[in-house]
Amino acid sequence: MGNKKGRVFFRVMAWIGLGLIIFNSALFSQGLESMASKVKVKTLSNGMKFIVLERHEAPVVYFHVYADVGSANESYGITGISHLLEHMAFKGTKTVGTKNYEEEAKILDEMDNLYARIRAEEEKPHPNEAALKEMKEEFEQLRLKAKEYVVTDEFSDLLMQEGDRSVNAYTSSDATQYIDSLPSNKVEFWMAITSDRFLNPVFREFYKERDVVMEERRLSVETRPLGRLMEDFLAVAFKAHPYHHEVVGHMSDLQAITRQDIKDYFQKYYNPSNLTVAIVGDVDPEEVFSLADLYFGRIPGRGKPEPVRTKEPEQWGERRIEVEALAQPFLLMGYHRPSVRHEDNYPLEALASILGEGRSSRLHQRLVKEAQVAIECGVINGFPGDKFANLIVFYAVPARGHKVEDCLSLIEEEIEKIKQELPSEDELIKYQRQAAMNLLQQMKSHSQMAALLTYADVVLGDWHELFRQLDKINAVTRADVQRVATRYLIKKNRTIGEIIPQKSR
């Protein structure tokens, strides 16, 4: 009798919760409409787009520059160049970061020419070691000479001196993004220094920074078992699309990339029509647009780069990859899914949430709490990027005394259950409530709102899409969740990767 009362009480509370969600969603929708009406947009004559949202709660402005270029745009021979270029974008300009650009430029050109000779000699079947040694010694002397003209970190220091507390950047499979925050009376300063960054870049200290990125690769991939698994997993899961390589790139490519490669890549992908800027905070949109015209309008316009041509073909059968390492076992299982623009995106988000998000998810309850075959498990939806067809990935860390196969079999059972029986109303409500709350929390943050606006405009195709997400979240049905599980979570559509523990010698 007590159990029955408990079930009735839970059901009543669930329906009350659903009513509150519907009520709050209506209020939230009204708030979104009001917020969207305050967004102002201008595209400069050279193709660069500015999206501005006024918020006057504090005298601070957040800037987000979205370069529509990531590792997915790279071709063989230059993998890792997007990330390397992100590093180089902090090295200054013809006026920032140097004591004498004219003299510095001469030495940089000498270094490039000498490095080309070194590479050519190294590629010969029988390199002249004596000549190589002499050239490398000369190269080191030039490097030290060039260093005399460098004002280290001047670009970042100038921003921080003016109150920037968010100087940052990151590169992903889909994009390269630059982030700043400044007092509202420093908008013109940001316009001046950032436009100079894209108009007059100088890729100084290139060889030094390239070594830094190579070390990043060693630390994040080559010396980490999980990093090695991720790299091999992507290479097997994607046989054609450039999602098949890591953002950091391959070591041989990093060793071979030249400063001229960086210049050419910058010219192609950092042209104004490939840059979108979101500015959120204590600003006047018309003043922002006027300053944008003045500073960024001087950058010559060029056509938007050709999009990635290659599409990942249909997978014809299950693929597997094993990495042997001195580490605990680890399971990755990825199923191909369409890009974030596809109508199945939100049902897939709900599926991932129900199966593997949080301690109340089905997988955590089954693998960790009940069967105790794993110490951690979950689902990552949209990996390694969103812009192109990608993966929904399941992962698990087996508990002591258990194997990857133990986790895999239970994950498969849970996948089959959701194919055979609709998820509960409560599970769907939980996803919708959490997704709505996450969206609202992100929108409250000026910095995250700037990121959301650029993402929506570039990846989703229109900044208005940001304000349509709530409706799409609430439109997902239990049948939708079951349908996408049946459609995408099939054996021939998956890649399995695992770490095989290697015994120490």
N, C-alpha and C positions, 0 to 999 in steps of 0.2 A: 504493500500500500504506500509506504514511504517513497519507494522508487517511482511509482506512478505519479505521486504528487510532485516529486522533483522534476519529472519530465514535463508535466503540465506547467509548472512554474517557469521552467526554462523556456518552453514554447511561448508563453505569454510575454516573458521578458524579451524574447527574440523579436516578437511582433511589435512590441513597444519600441525596441531599438530600431526596427525597420521604419516605423513611423517617424521617429526622430531624424533618421537619416534622410528620409524624403523631405521632411520639413527643413532641415538644415541645408540640404542640397538646393532647395528652392532659394533659400536666402543666399547661399554661396553663389548660385547662378546669377542672382541680381548683383552681387558684389563683383563678379567677374565682368558682367556687362559694363558696370560703371568703370572698372579698372581699364577695360579694353578701350573705352571711349577716350581715355586720357593718353593713350599711346599715339605718338606722332611719328611719322616716317618721312624721310626724304632720301632720294637717290640722286647723287651728284652726277654731273654731266659725264664724268669718267667711269660711271658705273658703280661707285662705292655707295653702300647703303648705310644710313644711320637710323636707328630706332631709339626713340627717347620716351621715357616715362617719368613724369614729374612726381616727386614725393618730397614733401618739405618738412618731414618730421625732425630731421637733423641737418645741419649744414655740411653734408658729405655727399659725394658723388662717386658712383661705381662705374667703371669702364670695362667693357668686355669686347675685345677684338677677336672675331672668329674668322680664321683663314680656312677656307674650304679645301684643305689639303692635309692628308694624313698618310700613314704607311700604305693604305690601299691604293694610293696614286703612284707608288714607286714601281719601277721596273727592275728586272734582273740587272745586277751590277751596281745599283745605287740604293739597295735596301738600307734603311736607317737614316736616309738623308733628311727626311722631314724632321725627325727628332734632332739631328745634328744642326739643322738650320735654326730650330728653336733656340738652341744654345747660342748660336752665332748672332742671333738677333739682339742679344744683350751686349754685344761688343762695341756698340757705338756707331758713329757716323763720321763724315768728313770734318765735323767740328767738335763732336763729343767723343772723348776717349783717346784723343791724340794731342801731342804737343806741337807736331808739325806734319800735317797730313801729306803735303807734297813730297817731302823727303821720305816719310814712312812708306808711301805708295811705291816708290822706286825700289825699296828693299823688298817689299812684299812681292813685287813682280819678279825680282831676281830669285827669290825663294821658290816661287812657282816654277820658273824655268829650270832651276837646278833640280827640283824635286822630280820634274818630268824626266830629266836625264837619269836620275837615280832609279826611277821605276823602270825605265826602258832597259837599263843595264841589268836590273834584277830579273827581268823577264827573259833574258837571253838563256839559251841552253847551257852556256858555260860563262857565267858572269866573271868579269875582271874584278877580283876581290880587292886588289890594291887600288884600282880606280874608284871602286865603291867606297872604300874607307876614306879616301881623300875627299870625295864629294860629300860624304856625310859629315866630315869634320868642317868643311866649308859651309854646309847647310846650318850646322849648329852655330857657327860664328855669325851668320846672317840672322838667325833667330834671336840671338842675344843683342844684336845691333838694332833689330826692329823693336825689341822690347823696351829699348831706351826711349822710344817715342810714345809708348802706351801709357795712358792714365787709367790704371786698372779700375774696373767697375764704375767708371764715372757715370754711365747712363743710369744705372740703378741708384747710385748715390744721389744724383740730382733729384730723382723722383722722391726718394726717401727724405731728403732735406726739405722738400716742399710738403711733407706730411703724408706721403704714400705709405700705407701700412699693409698693402696687399700686392706688392710687386711679385708677380708670379706668372708662370706659363706652363703649359703641358701639351704633350702630343699624344694623340690616340690613333687608332686605325682610321678614323674618319676625318679628323681635324687637328689643327694646331691653334691654341687659344692663348691670348695674352690678357692679363688681368691687372687692374690698378684701382685704387681708391684714393681720392684726394679731397681736401676741403673745397667747398663749392666755389670759392673765389680763385681756384687754381685750374679752372676748366681750360682757359686759353693756354696756360702753360702746358697742360697735357696735350692739347691740340698741336702745339708747336713742336714739342719734343717727339711725340709719337709720329707725326707726319714726316718729320726728318728721318726717323727710324726707317720708314718705308720708301722715302724718296732718295736718301743718300746713304744707304748702308755700307759699312766697311767691314768685311769679314776678317778682321785682324785676329791674330793668335789662333788661326785656324788649326794648325797642326797640333798645338797644345790642347785645344778643346776637343779635337778628334780623339786624342789619347784618353781624355776624360771619359768620353762616350764609350770607347773600347773597354775601359775599366768598368763602366756601368754594366756592360754586357757580361763581363767576367763574373761580376758579383751577383747579377740578377738572373743569369741564365746558366752559365757554364759551371759555376760552383754550387748551384742550388738544384737539388733533385727535382723539386716541383717546377722550377724554371725550365729545366731540360724536358720534363714531361710536357709542359705547355707548348714548347716550341715544336716538338715532334708531333704532338696531338693536332695542332693546327695544320702542320705540313701534310698530315694524312687526311684530315677531315676535308680540307680544301685542296683539290688537285689542280684547279685552274685559276680560281679567283685570288687576287693578291691578299686576301685575308689570311693566306697560307703562311705568311712570315710575320715574325714579331716586330713590334714598333721599333725596337732597338736595332734591328737589322742583323745581317750576317757579318761575322768578323772579317772575312775576306773582302767584302764590299766596303766596310768601314776603313780598312787598310788602304783601299784603292781610290776612294772618293777624293777628288781634288777641290781646290778652292774655286776653280772654274766651273765644276759641277754644281757647286753651291750657288754661284752667280746665275747660272743658266736656270736652275730650279727655282730660284727666287724670282727671276724675270717671268717665268711661266706661271707660277702659282700665287705670287704675292702682288699681282696686278689689282687695281682697285675693284674691278668687277668680281673678284673672287674674295673680297673682304667685306664682312658685315660687322657693324659696330652697334652695340647696345649701350645706352647710357641711362642709368637709373639713379634718381636722387634729387637733390635740391638744385634744379636747373630750370632755365627758361628754354623750351624747345626752339623757339625762333632764334634766340641768341646762339644756341648750339649749332643750328643749321647755317647761320651766317659765318660762324668761326670755322665750321667744317668746309664750307666753300672756299674760305680764305686760305686755309692751311692744306687740307687734303685735296682740294680741287686742283692744286698745282701739279699733282702727280699725273703723268701721262696715262691716258686710258688705253687699254688693250683688250682684245676679245677674251671672253671667259674661256678657260682651258677646256679642251675636249674631255668629256666625262670618261670614267673607266668603261672600257668596252666589254671586257670579259665577264661573263656570268657563269656562276658555278653550275655545271651540268647536273642532271639527275644522278643520284648515287645508285649503283646497281647491286650493291650488296654490303653487308656489314664489314667494316674495316677495324683492324686492331693494331695497337702499338704498345710495346713494352719498353720501359726504361729501367735498366738495372742500376741500383745505387745503394749506398750505405744509408738507408733511410727506412722509415716505416712504410708499409704499403699504402697506396692511395689510388682511388678510382675516379676516373673522369668518363662520362658518357654523354656524347653530344648528338642531338638530332637536328638535321637541317630544317630551317624554318624561313619564311619570307622576311622581307625588310620591314622596318617599323611602319612604313606607309600602308602596308597591306591591311585589309579589313579584318584579318585574323589576329592582328597584333594584340588587341586588348583581351580577347579570349585566351590567348597564350599567356598573357600577363596573369590572368586569373588562375589558369592552370598551374603556373609556376608557384604562385602564392599558396594555393591550396595544398599542393604536394610538398613544397619545400621551403616555405618562408616562415621562420620563427619556430619556437618550441612547441606550438600547438599544431604545427603542420603534420600532415599524415606521415611523411618520412621520418621526422624526428620522433614522433610517437612510436612508430613501428620499429625503427632500427636502433634508436638510442635508448628510449625509455623501456620498451617492452622486451624486444629480443636481445638488446644490449650487444649487438654485433658491431656497432659503430660508436665512436666517441663524438663524431660530428658528421653532418650531412646536410644537403640543401640543393637548391636549384638556382641557376643563374640564367635568366632569360635575356637573349640579345647579346651574344658573345661571338667574336671580339668587338663588334661594332653594330650600329643600328642602320646605317645608311643603305647597306646592301643586304641581300639574303644572308642570314647568319645561323647561329645555333642556339638551341635551348639545351643547357648543360646540367647534368646531374653529377654530384660529387659525393664521396663518402670517404671517411678515414676509419678503417677497421679498428675495432677494439683489440686489446691484447688477446692472443689466442684465436683470433678470427681472421679470415682471409677476404680478399676482394670479392671472391665468388659468393660468400655469405651475404655481403651487402648487395651485390648485383641481383641475386635471386629475389630478395625481398623488395627491392626497388621495382623489379619487373612485375611482381605480384601487385604492388600498389598501382602501377600504371594500368594493368589489366582490370583492376577493380573499377577504376574511374571510366574505363571504356565500357564496362558492362553495366554500371549503375551510375545514374546522375549524381553529381555532388549535391550535398545537402544545401538547403536554402540558407542555413546558418553560415556555411562555409563561404558561399557567394557573398552574403552580406558582409562578412568579416573582410573579405578582399576589397569590396567596394568602399567600405568605411575607411579602411587603412589607406587605400590608394588616394581617396579624396583628402584625407588628413595630411598625407605626405605632400600632395600637390599644394594644399593651402599653406603648409609650413614653409615650403620652398618659396612660394610667392611672397611671403611676408619678408623674406630676406632680400635686401636690395641687390646684393652680389649674385645670389642665386636667381633672382628674377631676370637680371641682365643675361645670365647664361641661358635661362629658359627661352628668352625671346630670340636670341641668336640661333639656338638649336631648332626652335620651331620654324623659324624662317628658312633656314638652310636645309635641314634634314627633313622636316615635315612638309616643306614647300611653301609655307605662308605663316607669318607670325600669328595670324588669327587662330591657327590651329591650337595654340596654347590654351586658348579660352574655350575650346570645344572639347577638351579632354574629359571634363567631368561628365558630359552627356554620353561620351563613348564608354566611359567606365560603367556608368549606370545602365547602359544598354545591353551589357553582357548578360546572357542567360545561362542557366545550368546546361541547357542543351548545347550552347555554343562551346562551353568548356569540354564537354564530352566529345563533341564533333572534332575539335582540333587535336584532342588526345588521340582519337582514332585515325585522324588523317596524317599526323606528323610523327607520332611516337611508334614507329614500326621498325622492325629489326633491320631491314635493308637500308634504312635511312639513317643509320647511326654509326658513330665511330666510338670505340672503347679504347681508352688509354689507361695504363696502370703502372705504378712503380713497383718493381719486383725487388724486395729487400736482398741486398748482396751481402754475403757473409764477409766479415773482415778477415784478412789474412794474417 
